[in-house]
């Protein structure tokens, strides 16, 4: 790795190294999001797909397969599968969260309607299963259909855990494994599987994606409170307003004991949030070291992700995946 | 077939002949709708699954497999798969249609919320793919994932065709093939496939389910206008109020020409429906013979369904499927 490379974000280096494959994925996605009969489908899908998502998940599939020397055509199908599943969950998430923005643009449920978002999401789920079936690999189908179930389960769990002050770190981890880590781990795992690597390496790819996904989500949840330094600013406190029990909040509630409890009951359980309550919450998060503690967890998961890759064959793409695990936590450095 | 049998509804006879298999399907459904982490999932699913749906689709899978002498365990998996897909689409349909009732009970979106209906539906889709993957049959996976895509496509098409007076009978057929016939045809087709019958018989099962599904939906659409005699009464005119272009309406609009057009533009395209408009619509449907014409189409599709079964091995279960095609149109006799 040259010094020039080192100064480039690992995401950009992966994108450069996988540019041909990514072009094939883009072509396949465009072909499969088409619908002969219902033009609404490609309209909605294109709005989201072409809004410039970073395509991290499909890159993970491609990188894993290529790092293990895969030379067939199906890593492209699997990468497109993963992106379709991701896009479908975004469409449904925006309906569930009543979001008005996604990737800096008005969300599909706002531009069209909830109906279109639900049904086009279903279409993309079905398309993803068609794509993975084309690989002819039952082991891969098992991993991806399990992941789809885990994702939906995690989302339902998040829905029912919201506003529940008794949510534990264990439950948080289950939610995060569902809503974020399950697709990361499946994405890298099936990349290894299609390359027919030994079970030990398949497991390593799973562990990598799982730990990376968890680290990524914890970082996101810390940044939602303005980062470790807990500054107020644009979009700070969305999770607080939505009464989501994320890791920093769970840690602060546990550390605060009976003394802080009435505040959390009022703002999270009952949802009564007054002027100044977000600032009080941020003070509590800081004074109890909750953001610091969450940061330690994120770093630990990032290290786990890197350690898992030691089982993976030595390859520049493997090194970029390792650097990606560093990059994820750089946002809270 | 004894005279006693003849007086029993074909649905009841199928249920009796397949009672052991149906019990296995029920057990499998209960096991797979469970969720270790998110109790909301089995709650919502049970509300719908145990509300006493007729399980026509899983019975079609079981009947096709058994009629062809299948003796393995996987017809049960496929029947449960088909019921899960059906239940998932019902959950999402109720969100899309903002329904308040389903199977005579308050709908899940009303009892819980839209969020739960969307996410539990996603969970059941994923579960259905896990179940079908367990059969190890890629040909079956292809048929069912294609069906899932066709269903979603049909629903989107229905959404965009609503209120559109230029909707043709051809578009109607595409919508119906998606929202209804695709799962009927896939259900019977995979029953034959798992029994390893020759392609000619697989095709016959597809044709049977396709024609039965279309006939079934046309009958439903006729009954929504109070049947061929077009009587007013409870729940008559729901499709008119929702401005859905169903076959009777499409035929009436075409037959009415420029003379009736202002009325349809006002009530369907613009959605301005005043006191007495439903009665006027019913008069037009009757005077143009639109309900009669739709009835002829339903009978034709029912005959097609029966004719397709001539390719299927002679078996009491095959005869019950044939009688089912008669029964479907009995409602508009």
Interface residues (C-beta under 8 A of the other chain):
Chain A: X35 X37 X38 X39 X40 X41 X89 X92 X95 X96 X114 X115 X116 X118 X119 X120 X121 X122 X123 X125 X126 X127 X129 X130 X133 X136 X138 X141 X142 X145 X146 X148 X149 X151 X152 X153 X154 X155 X156 X157 X159 X160 X171 X174 X178
Chain B: X35 X37 X38 X39 X40 X41 X89 X92 X95 X96 X114 X115 X116 X118 X119 X120 X121 X122 X123 X125 X126 X127 X129 X130 X133 X136 X138 X141 X142 X145 X146 X148 X149 X151 X152 X153 X154 X155 X156 X157 X159 X160 X171 X174
